[in-house]
Amino acid sequence: MRDGRVGQRFRSKNLSGVVAQFPGISALQGSQPEWLGAGRKKGAFVFIRWLAGILAALALLSCLALAQRNPEEKSSQTPTAATDLQEGAVPTFHAHADLVLVPVTVTDNLNRFVLGLQKGDFELFEDGLKQNVTLFSDEDAPLSIGVLFDKSGSMAYKLGSSRDATYQLLNALNKADEAFLVEFDDHAKISMGFTTRMEELRGALKNAQAGGQTAMLDAIDIGLVEMKKATNSRKAIVVVSDGGDNRSHYTAAQIESLVREADVQIYAMGVFEPLFTSALTPEEISGPRLLSEIATQTGGRAFAARDPADMPSVATRIAVELRNQYVLGYYPKNKARDGKYRNVEVKVPQPVGIGSPLKVHWRLGYYAPSQ
């Protein structure tokens, strides 16, 4: 087993200047044979044609039988199946419907990324039953990103730094990535659908003005719906807000259920008011905790900046994390298509050569397909 390496590996050229530490930030995956019959008798030709027809029919039946076999069985029989991706290849996940993909982030106790781990370093469980990891990747793959930008009244003095942080996030994306923008105040709306032209998204944000109340949960719902149009397999939503919803039609419980169903990681970043501030409403007090709970369910995280000026560093941290994830894939041993929620757990036993305790973040579960 190759030892893991601790530190930053920046896969985007735009991130090469970022240092390992992020001050002011806290965290709240064969040719066919030819038949030669020259000089043969006519009867021999007839016999050979009859025999060739029989062999062709048998080959066709064999192919049909192989096509109907379980994907797990095929992967165990064919060395070229998508079990381990070739080193250096960019993974594309065009998977069987039952394949479960789990993005995983591994850090040490100083919040530095632990890189270079191998498939054998991970243990994966579903509802307590150990699973066989059939797909493993630590390579960068194109991303589909949704930015949900809070422009409500409470963001007035934070709007500029939040806009700069969003610019920083968009600048870190690669050419193959795509993104969309949802803005919300009293109402949530799609300001721009998926595009690979990040300058258009930056232009859309330029005219944002703070005012009104906060329909954050409605914005998350709209973001999840828009994300269904994504062309990339790796998907993430980043919520830029100070937390606290006081205008949405959706409830927190409804949104938590929706994010469990969606194959999307959710991250959040914002400047949250200290809890001892007397002017805070109940929604503002519970907002950061709600964002953290929603993000944790999906394998993402909520990051809090101590000061508005730290927001761009938070955005960089999120961009770097999305570029330094492992992706584990498995076919569940539980074959029941009952629509029930399955709990997922990922363990990384302490690798040789890494003295610092490891922290592992992953998608906590998913809903099984129904009949």
N, C-alpha and C positions, 0 to 999 in steps of 0.2 A: 504493500500500500504506500503510495507516495504521500509524503507529509504535506499537510495543508500549509499555505503561505498566508501570513497575516499582513494586511495592508491594502492600499488602494490600487486597483487596476482599472484605469480609465479607458473605456473602449470607444468613447466619442472624442474626436479631436478637440471639441470645444471644452472638454473637461480636464485637459492635461495640466492645467495650472492650479488645480484645486488641491489644497493640503489635506492631510489625513484628519485633522481635528476641525470641528465646526463649533467655534465658541458661540455661546448664547443660544444653543439649541438643545432641547430635551425631547425625548420620545414619550409622548403621553401614552418567488420560484421559478447449337450445333447445326450446323447445317443439316438439311434432310438428305438422305441417300438418294442417288439417282438409280432408276431401274434401267439396266442395259440389256436389251434382248436381241441384238443383231445376230442373225443366223439361227435363231430358235424357230421351232415349229409354231404354227398358229395356236395349237392347243396349249403350248407353254405360255404364250401371251395371255390367253384367256385365264389360265390358272393364276398367273402373276397378278393380273388386274384384280381378280377376285380376292386374292390374298391381301393386296394393298388396300382394298376397300375395307376388309375386316379390320386390319391394323389401324386404319384411320379412324374408324368408328370407336375402337377400344380407346385410342388416345383421346378422342373428344369426351368420352364418358369419364375418363380419368381426370381430365381438366375440370369438368363440371363438379366432380366430387371434391377436388381440392379447393375449389372456389367456395364451397359451402361449409368448409371446416371452420372451427372456432379460431379466431385471430390468435389466441394464446398458443394453440397447437401449431399453427403455421409458423409463428415466430420461433418456436422451439425446434422446428425441423429445418428451417431455412436460415443459413448463416447470414444472409443479406437482409433479413427482416429488420424492422426499425426497433432494435433493442438498444444497442449502443451506437450513438452517432459518431461518425468518423471525426477524428480530431481535426480541428480547424474548419469544419464545415458549419455553415450557418443553418440552424435547425428550422425546418418548416413542419408544423404539426398538422398534417392532414390525417387525423386519427379516426379509428373506428369509434362509433357512437358510444361504446361502453368504456373507452379509455378515459381515465381520470388524470388530469394534469394538475400538479401541485407546485406552484412557485415557492421557493424556499430561500430565505436570506439567513446567512450565518455571520455573526459578529463575535468579537471577544468582549471582555468586560470594559474595554476602553472605546467600544462602539466602532472598532475598525473591522472591515470586512475580512472574513477568512476565506481565502481563495485556494484553488488547487485540490479541493477534496474530490474523491472518486465515488463512483456508484456504491462501492462496498462500504463507504463510510457512513451511509445513511440506512436507517431502519424506519420502515413505514408501516403504520397500523391503521386499520379501519374497524371501528367499533371494538377495539381491543385485539383483533385478529391480525397477525402479521401478514403483509402482502408482499408479492414479488415485484420488485421494481423492474419493469421491462423497457422503460425509456429513461435516459439520463442525458442532460445537457447542461453545460456551464458556459455555452457560447452565447454571444450577443445575437438577438433576433429582432426583426422589426417590431415596433410598438404601435399600438393604437391608443392614443391618450385623449381623455376628455377633461377639460378644465372647467370647473364650476366656480365662477367668480362672484363674490358677494359685494354688491355696491349699495347696501342698505345704509341708513343714516348712521348707525353705530360704527361704520367703517370710515367716517369722514376724515379723521386725522391719520388713518392708516392706509388710505386709498393709494397714495403715491407709492409707498413702499411695497404694497401688495401687488400693484401693477408692475413694478420693477422686478419683483420676485417671479411673476408669471412670465415676463420677458426672458428672465434667466432660464427658466424651465424650458421654454420654447427654443431658445438658442442652443440648448444641450441636445436637442433631438437630432437624429440622423436623417439623411435624405430619404431613406426608405420608410421612415416613420410618418404617421398621419395624426392629426389632432382636430378636435372641434371645441367650440366655446359656448358655454351656457352662462348667462348673466342673470342674477336674481336680486330683487328687492322685495316689493309687495308681491310681485309675480316672478315666475321663472320662465325664461324663454331661450330658445336656441338663437344665438347671435350669429353663428357661422357653423355650418355642418363640416363634416370631415374634409380636410384639405392637407396637402403636403407643402403648401406655400405658407410658411410660418409668418411671413411678413404681413399677410392678409389678416391673420389673427391678431398680430400686434396692432395693426391699424384699427381693428374693431374695438380693441380695448382702450385706445387713446382717448375716446370721447366719453368714457364712463364717468358718471356723476353720482355722488353719494346722496341717498335720500330714501325715505320710506322704511317699511318694516322688513322682516327677514323670512322669506319662504325657502329656507335651505332644504328641507325634506322634499318639497316638490321639485327642487332643482336636481336632487339625487335621482328621483324617479325619472325625470326627463333625460338625464344623462345615461341611465341604464337602458332606456328605450333607444336612444341614439346610438349607443354602443353596439346594438345588434346589427348595425350597418358596417361594422369594422371589417376590414379586409385582412388584418393580421390576427394571429392566434393569441398573441400576448396583449392583454388589454388592462388598462389602469385608468382610474378616475382620480383627479387631484382636486380637492375642495379647498378653495382659498377663502377663509372666513374667520371671524372672531368667535364663532359658535353662537348658539342661542337661536332657536326658531320660534317665531311668534306669529306666523302668518300662513303656514302651509295647510293644505287640505289633508295631506297624509299625516298619520301619526308615527311616532318613533317605532312602535311595534310593527307597523306595516312595512316601513322601510327596512328594518332589520330582517324581516322575512324575505323581502325582495332581493336584498344583497346576498342572502344565503343561496338563493336560486341562481343568481347570475355568476358567470365565470369571469369575474372582473375584480381586480385588486383596487382597493380604495385607500388613498392617502389624504391626509389633511394637513394644512399648515396655516398658522395664524398667530396673532398676538392676542392672548387671552388675558382679560382683566383679572387681577388678584381677587381671590374669593372673599377677602375681608373688605372689599370696596362696598360701601353702604348703599350705593345707588344701583347695584345690580338687581335685575329682575330674576325670578326663579328660572326662566328660560336661559338667561345668560349664565347663570350659575351651573346649570346642568348641561349646557351646550358642549363644552370641551369633553366632558365625560362621555356624552352621546357619540361625538365624533370618534373618540378613541375606541369605543365599543364596536361601532360599525366598521372601522378600519381593521381592527384586530380580527374580526370574523373572516375577513377576506384575505388575510396574510399581509395587509398593508399596515401602516402606522400613522399616528397623528403626532405631528411635531409642533411644539410651541416655541416661539421666539420670545426672549425677554424684552426685546425692544423692536419697534418697527424696522429699524436699520438692519436688523439681523435677518429679515425675511428673505433676501436674495440667497443668503447662505443656506437657509432651510430648503429653498427650491433646489439648490445645487445638490444638497444631501439626498433629496428624493430622486433626482435625475441619476445620481451615481448609484444609488441602491437598485434602481430599475435595470441598470446595466451590469450589475454584479450579483445576479441571482442564479440559483440552480433551478432546473425544472425536472421534477420526477413524474413519471407516468406509470400507471399500473392498471391492470384489468381486475376489478374487484372479485374476490373469491365468492362473495355473496352475489349470486346471479339473479336474485329476486328483483323483478321490475315492479316494485310496490310503491314508488313515489315517496318513500320515507327518507328522513334526514339521516345521513351517515356521518359519524364523527371521524375525523382524520387526525392522526398524531404522527409527527416526525421526530425521530431521535438521532442524535449524532454523538456516539461515544467519543470520549476525548481522544483525538488523534495523537500519535506519537510525534513529539517535537513541538507541540503547542501547550505551553504551561498555563495559559490563561483560560479560565472557564468559558465555555461557549454559550451564546444565546442564539436560539433558533426561532425564526418567525415563519409561519406557513399558513396556508388556507385551512381553516379549522374544520371544514366539512362541506358537504354538498347534498343535494336531493337526488336520490336515485331516479332513473327514468321510470315512468309509469307505463302500464300496459297500452 
